[in-house]
Amino acid sequence: MSVIVGIDLGTTNSLVAFADGAGPRVLLAGGEDASALVPSVVRYEAGEAGGVRTVVGDDARERAVEFPTSTISSVKRLMGRSLAEASGELGYLSYAVVEGSHGQCRVSVPVGERTRTVSPQEVSAEILRALKARAEAALGEAVEKAVVTVPAYFDDAQRQATRDAGRLAGLEVVRIVNEPTAAALAYGLGLAADTRERTVAVYDLGGGTFDVSILRLTPANADNPTSFFEVLATAGDTRLGGDDVDNLLVDLFFREMRTQLGLQVEGVGELAPATRRALRRFAEGVKHRLSEAESASVRIEAGEGMVYERAIGREEFEGLITPWVERSLDACRRALRDAGRAMGDGHDGAGGVDAVVLVGGSTRVPLVRRRVGDLFGLEPYTALDPDRVVALGAAVQASILAGERKGALLLDVIPLSLGIETVGGAVAKLIVRNSQVPARATEMFSTSVDGQTSIKIHVLQGEREMVEDCRSLGVFDLKGLPPMPAGVPQVEVEFLVDANGVLSVRAHERRSGKRAGIQVVPNHGLTRDEVERIEAESLTHAREDMTRHRVVDLIANAALDVKWIGERLARFKSELEPAYAAELDAKLGEVRGYIDRARADWRSVDANAFAKAKDELDRASVRLQEVSIAASLRAEGTRD
Ligand code: AMP
């Protein structure tokens, strides 16, 4: 059977993805430029011998300003539309749109001396052709079939136009899938055989448009052997997106610059186009930084020694964009009402939603995540890259159609244990395999090095004892801790796997109150075969793994003992009987020897003998402890 790829044919960017036994993945351009996104931008220009050359993607976008009338962007807004229907869009487009046969719109661009008129389908086909070529290069075989996503509100004409674009590009569009459905599929929603009826909200906030969809997942039954998503309601705003935030920041900076530097221009509109663009790019950069950091510094050199400088904090930024976020929430409320669903604060009696999926680059803004969470009363799903989630879901749908997912996992139990890395590369399991979902576990951890101000939390999946033998699911840092001695910080790590199989890991240091977290989809790319292989391997290695884990723990604990005892022995040697001090020294040397040898090769030491040496050192150090406690009491006494 030939391969089927999944394509997210977006207004601004497009992506192609593929799913096999290793799970869905976005296919990248080869070589240096390993970007996932193909800008949905096409330029026509005069080619050799009177022909026409087509430029697609990055190159077309980069030079759009240079060739405004022959560069076509946002063609998705014209797909399957008549000129009358598309009239609202025309003011935003830099190229000419004319009426074709049956009133359909066509794009008219100058190519050399002539004018070329093409249908939106033909322009989309150019983008699809670029994606097809990318997929063929990445997969090393011909690609002739695709699942293509469209907005949930696309009507029949728009869907048909999308199919036609595929055909023109030499791709059979085997299924058109709604973008929100694809996003839900990417998270594995609806893939379990026994799925209960569920409602999912998909909140999609991109650069220029906003859509929210409420979907109902109807489980398989006698009439329908597979589960399916039904769109209960959609709402949105075709002119709401991250671009608005860039504009808000541009306006803010411009107003301040004008007063501070005494500029003689009235509005942003009077600036030279290049300056305006530079200012917007700058504003977008500030916005992106504020998604990560608590504040961003702004410095613009306006020439002639004039400098505009200020810092903008998260709080000020959030104040600025609150009305913008609220506009999207109003649409969510409309969609919920239309779908007969309650808000998170649910007072109208109807059931709420069971999951919220985030799509689109602007959902990286922390305020967006928070407010969406508040509205729906749920922590939204953020585990997958919001730019890729639709393409990944299209690939999942493609793999189902290609019959690749027969070995897919059921999600009612956790197929493989979940845990975190501890000292020495060992794995502490928090949730063991075959636990029922939803599942929750917490455990306290601490540091092994003095003065650590950040702690790396590495989330792992698998049955083996060491990190290198498990699957890495993700890493995050708990930062900003005040320096404390090893063992003093109290880090509570919580694992929560919800009914859909999505894992949220949260870490909380109790003394400082610092928190951090991550969300992942642990079962992405896991097939039943793979789970069986991992289980079998863990049995084969069980004894060896346990010994290794024990040696690693011994190294960590013995190193702490050696440090403590060594320091105090040096300090109080004069107060100890020489024979006792010498005995302790010898025992310290012996344990140090074990640690060094075990660090070099864990197999080279006998774990029992190592443990015995450590125990003997501990027992022998009792007298030293007494002396050291007495000394600290004396110190307390003199202080009073
Ligand atoms: P999309 O249309 O989904 O590609 O989304 C593009 C929008 O997402 C643009 O307005 C970007 O500025 C915005 N965006 C991308 N990354 C971030 C980020 N880290 N923080 C805030 N906005 C972002």
Residues whose N, C-alpha, C, O or C-beta is under 5 A from the ligand:
A	BS01	AMP	T12 L205 G206 G207 G208 G242 D243 E284 K287 H288 S291 G360 G361 S362 R364 V365
